[in-house]
């Protein structure tokens, strides 16, 4: 019965998104493109910092944790004067992952999710005056696979609408290192067959594509993460350091994975990341 109520509460929370002013990023889109949305949580005018953050929930590129890594994160940012936007981007979907029907080339896969992130950035830039947003302070924050998408939204972005800061939280980073790759996310992003393409895996390994123009980065993970090996963040930190990128890397000992902006998940130690982030973003803007 407890599990039933937990599932029910989660479904209600996810449904709440649709009560908001949901923006369809592809108004004329068909099929899966029609489901791509951006849900704004604008800061109150009295304490609007002018900062905007596009929130990318995680889920191994196979589903989306819209509650903890989506709604709760957006509400927390909003309560601190930051304009938040939850991105519902295209993923493989649980059925595609479990049943493996993408063997036949069916289903969402890279670059679908990247195109969605770029569309979200364009929307926020184009509507910045509507929300009193400073276009010099538009960032992307993502969790787990959403952290990989966060970094991708800058690295693989050839448009003028690039994020000015990046916040990958316990992110998936490498797609090629055999010791540290989160294989479920790689399969979710690339598909059943393309996950074995070395060229493609290398091209999407974030640590191999940091350059001197990368914007400031706020990076967090925990050493006891049993889902995405903590060395993913170590690889990213090393690449950022090698390229002299302004960044802050916090490695907690405890907290695990999937705590998002929750006030109860993770540990007292890992939940400190929210305070650290607010101080960090306040220090650079």
C-alpha positions in Angstrom: 0.0 0.0 0.0 2.9 2.4 0.8 4.3 1.8 -2.6 0.9 2.4 -4.2 0.7 5.8 -2.6 4.2 6.7 -3.5 3.5 5.9 -7.2 0.2 7.9 -7.0 1.9 10.9 -5.5 4.6 10.8 -8.2 1.9 10.6 -10.9 0.1 13.6 -9.4 3.3 15.6 -9.2 4.1 14.9 -12.9 0.6 15.7 -13.9 1.0 19.1 -12.1 3.4 20.1 -14.8 0.6 20.2 -17.3 -1.3 22.7 -15.1 1.4 25.2 -15.7 2.0 27.3 -18.8 3.5 24.5 -20.9 5.3 25.6 -24.0 5.5 23.2 -27.0 8.9 23.8 -28.5 7.8 22.4 -31.8 4.3 23.8 -32.3 3.9 22.0 -35.7 5.8 18.9 -34.6 4.4 15.4 -35.1 4.9 12.3 -33.1 7.6 12.5 -30.5 8.5 16.0 -31.4 5.0 17.1 -30.4 5.7 16.0 -26.8 8.8 18.1 -26.3 7.9 20.9 -23.9 9.4 23.6 -21.7 7.6 24.5 -18.5 8.5 27.9 -17.0 8.7 28.6 -13.3 9.3 32.4 -13.4 10.8 34.1 -10.5 8.6 36.5 -8.6 9.1 40.1 -9.8 10.1 41.2 -6.3 13.2 39.0 -6.1 13.9 38.2 -9.8 17.7 37.9 -10.2 17.5 38.0 -13.9 19.1 34.6 -14.0 17.5 31.7 -16.0 18.2 28.0 -15.7 17.0 25.3 -18.1 16.5 22.1 -16.0 17.3 18.8 -17.7 16.0 15.8 -15.5 18.0 12.6 -15.7 16.9 9.0 -16.4 19.6 7.3 -18.5 18.3 8.9 -21.7 15.5 6.3 -21.3 13.0 8.1 -19.1 12.8 11.4 -17.2 12.7 12.0 -13.4 10.2 14.8 -13.6 9.5 15.0 -9.9 12.8 15.3 -8.0 15.1 16.4 -10.8 12.4 18.4 -12.5 9.6 20.0 -10.5 11.3 20.1 -7.1 14.4 21.6 -8.7 12.5 24.2 -10.6 10.5 25.2 -7.5 13.7 25.5 -5.5 15.3 27.7 -8.1 12.2 29.8 -8.5 12.0 30.4 -4.7 15.5 31.8 -4.8 14.7 34.4 -7.6 16.0 32.2 -10.5 13.7 31.7 -13.5 13.6 28.0 -14.1 12.4 26.0 -17.1 11.9 22.3 -17.1 12.8 20.7 -20.4 10.9 17.5 -21.3 13.3 16.3 -24.0 13.1 13.2 -26.2 14.5 10.0 -24.7 14.5 6.3 -25.8 11.5 5.6 -23.5 11.4 2.7 -21.0 9.6 0.4 -23.5 12.3 1.0 -26.1 15.0 0.1 -23.7 13.4 -3.0 -22.2 11.9 -4.5 -25.4 14.9 -3.5 -27.6 12.7 -2.6 -30.6 15.2 0.1 -31.5 17.2 -2.8 -33.0 15.1 -1.9 -36.1 16.1 1.8 -35.9 12.8 2.9 -34.3 12.7 5.4 -31.4 14.4 8.5 -30.1 18.1 8.7 -30.0 21.0 11.2 -30.4 20.8 14.0 -31.7 17.1 14.3 -30.8 17.8 15.3 -27.2 20.5 17.8 -28.2 18.1 19.4 -30.7 15.6 19.8 -27.9 18.1 21.5 -25.6 19.1 23.9 -28.4 15.4 24.7 -29.0 14.9 25.4 -25.3 17.8 27.8 -25.2 16.5 29.6 -28.3 13.1 30.0 -26.7 14.5 31.4 -23.4 16.8 33.8 -25.3 13.9 34.9 -27.6 11.6 35.5 -24.7 14.1 36.9 -22.2 12.3 40.3 -22.0 9.0 38.5 -21.2 10.6 37.1 -18.0 13.0 40.0 -17.3 16.0 37.7 -17.9 19.5 38.9 -18.5 20.8 37.1 -21.6 24.2 37.0 -20.1 23.0 34.8 -17.3 21.2 31.9 -19.0 22.4 28.5 -17.8 21.6 24.8 -18.1 21.4 22.4 -15.1 21.1 18.7 -15.5 21.2 15.5 -13.5 22.9 12.2 -14.4 22.2 11.8 -18.2 20.7 15.3 -18.0 24.2 16.4 -16.9 25.6 14.9 -20.1 23.0 16.9 -22.0 23.8 20.0 -20.0 27.4 19.9 -21.2 26.4 18.9 -24.7 24.1 22.0 -24.9 27.3 24.1 -25.1 29.9 21.8 -26.6 27.8 20.6 -29.6 25.9 23.9 -30.1 26.6 25.7 -33.3 23.9 28.4 -32.8 24.1 31.9 -31.2 21.9 30.6 -28.3 24.5 29.1 -26.0 24.3 28.8 -22.2 26.5 31.1 -20.3 27.0 28.7 -17.4 26.6 25.0 -16.9 25.6 22.9 -13.9 26.1 19.1 -14.3 25.0 17.3 -11.1 26.3 13.7 -10.7 26.6 13.7 -14.5 27.2 11.0 -17.1 30.4 12.2 -18.8 32.3 9.6 -20.8 30.8 7.4 -23.5 34.1 5.7 -24.4 36.0 4.9 -21.2 35.3 1.2 -20.6 35.9 1.5 -16.9 33.5 4.3 -16.2 30.9 4.5 -18.9 27.3 4.4 -17.7 26.2 1.9 -20.3 22.5 2.3 -19.8 22.8 6.0 -20.7 25.0 5.3 -23.7 22.5 2.8 -25.0 19.6 5.2 -24.3 21.4 8.0 -26.2 22.9 6.0 -29.1 20.6 3.1 -29.6 21.2 -0.7 -29.7 23.6 -0.8 -32.6 25.2 2.7 -32.5 26.4 2.2 -29.0 29.2 0.0 -30.5 30.4 2.7 -32.9 33.7 3.9 -31.4 33.8 7.1 -33.4 30.3 8.1 -32.2 31.1 7.1 -28.6 34.3 9.2 -28.7 32.5 12.2 -30.2 30.0 12.2 -27.3 32.5 11.8 -24.6 32.4 15.2 -22.9 35.9 15.0 -21.3 37.4 14.8 -24.8 35.7 18.0 -26.1 36.3 20.8 -23.5 37.9 23.8 -25.1 39.2 27.2 -23.8 35.8 28.8 -24.6 33.7 26.7 -22.3 31.6 28.9 -19.9 31.8 28.6 -16.1 30.9 25.1 -14.7 29.4 24.1 -11.3 30.0 20.3 -10.9 28.9 18.1 -8.1 28.9 14.3 -7.4 29.4 11.8 -4.6 32.0 9.2 -4.1 29.4 6.6 -3.0 27.4 7.0 -6.2 26.4 3.4 -7.2 24.7 4.4 -10.5 27.2 6.6 -12.3 30.7 6.1 -11.2 32.2 9.1 -9.6 35.2 9.1 -11.9 32.9 10.6 -14.6 33.1 13.9 -12.7 36.8 13.5 -12.1 37.4 13.2 -15.8 35.3 16.3 -16.4 37.1 18.2 -13.6 40.5 17.3 -15.1 39.5 18.4 -18.6 38.1 21.7 -17.2 41.3 22.3 -15.2 43.5 21.5 -18.2 41.7 24.1 -20.2 41.8 26.7 -17.4 38.0 26.9 -17.3 36.4 28.8 -14.4 34.7 26.0 -12.5 33.8 24.7 -9.1 34.0 20.9 -8.4 32.5 19.6 -5.2 33.0 15.9 -4.5 31.0 14.7 -1.5 31.7 11.4 0.3 28.1 10.5 0.8 24.8 11.1 -1.0 24.6 8.5 -3.7 22.7 9.3 -6.8 19.3 10.8 -7.8 18.8 13.2 -4.9 18.2 16.2 -7.1 17.0 19.2 -5.2 15.1 17.1 -2.7 15.1 18.1 1.0 15.0 14.4 2.1 16.9 12.3 -0.5 20.7 11.9 -0.4 22.5 13.0 2.8 22.9 16.1 4.9 26.3 16.4 3.2 25.1 16.1 -0.4 22.1 18.4 0.1 24.6 21.2 0.8 25.1 21.5 -3.0 22.1 23.8 -3.3 23.5 26.3 -0.9 26.9 26.0 -2.6 25.3 26.6 -6.0 23.4 29.7 -5.0 26.6 31.1 -3.5 28.6 30.2 -6.7 26.1 31.6 -9.2 25.9 34.8 -7.1 29.6 35.2 -7.1 30.0 35.1 -10.9 27.0 37.4 -11.7 
